[in-house]
Each structure stands twice: as structure tokens, then as C-alpha cells.
């Protein structure tokens, strides 16, 4: 069974977060850190700060979108994730 991830990366350059979703978190992190992702190439290196495993790509994407909302941000702050 495939597992999908919603994740939060932290830039060691600017201490800011990047929210995403993917099928293979290790491969995705490697892509970010090798400057293959346009949105983050000027903020490398990154480390995985937090992730959740989900059963479907759709669930992972919805979770990523939730992280990017005000409510999601507040929940992440309340749980001291960010």
C-alpha cells in the first residue's frame, strides 16, 4: 500500500516553513535541497520539520491546503508544531 505525506519543511537559511504533499518524502526533500523546486531553490537547505502519513494523494493534498489556511496555521501554533 502506498503512503502519501503532507509535510512541513524548515529552511535552515531563513528559518521559514514550506508546506507540501508528496508520495516519497525522502525523494521530495532531496529535490528541494538540490534546487529542483523553483519555489524553494533560494532557501536551501531544508530539513523535515513535521509530516503526516495519509492513505491517499487527495487526503495529503487536502491536509497541505489546510496547513496553508489561517485555521491550519493556528492549529499548528496551538500544537506547538510551528
N, C-alpha and C positions, 0 to 999 in steps of 0.2 A: 504494500500500500504506500502510495506517495504521501509525503507530508509537505505542507506548504507553510511558510513563515510570514508573519508580519513582524517587522523588526525596526529597531531604532539604533542608528549608528551615531557615534560621537566623534567629531573631528578633533584630533589632537592638536591641530593647527589653531583653530579658533574657538574650541570648546562648545560649538553649536551642534545641534542634532539634525539628523536626516532620517526621515520616515519612509519605509518602503515595504514591499512584499515580494516574495520570490519562492521558487521551488527548492533551490540549493543555496543556503545561506553562506556557506564557505566560498562557493564559486562567486556569488554576488559580491561578497566582501573583497575578494581578490580583484574583481572587475573595478570596484570603486577605487581601491588602492593602487591600481595600475593605470589610473586616469582614463579608463574606458567609458566612464559615465560623465557625460557633458555637464550635468548639474552639479557635480561634486569634484571635478578634476582639480580645481584650485584650492580645495580644502583638505587634501590628503595629508597625512594618513588618518584612517578611520579605525575604530575598534567597535565591536558589537557591544552596545550598552544594554540592550534588552531585546528579547524576542519571544514570540508566542507561536506554538505549533498549532496548525489548524488542518482540518481534513480536506478542504477544497481550495482551489485557487480563488474562487469567488469569496469565500469566507476570509481568506488572508487579505484580499484587496479591500473588502469592506472594513476590516479592522484597521488597515493602513489609513483609509479615509477617515475613520473615527478618530484616530490619533491626531489627525490634522485639523479637527474641529475644535472650537473653544471648549466644548464639553469634554472632549477627549483629552485635551491639554490639562484641563482642571483635574480630571480623574488621575492622570499620570502624576500630577503635582501632589494630589492628596495621598496617593500610594507611595510617594517619595521615589518614584521611578526616574523622574527628571527633576 
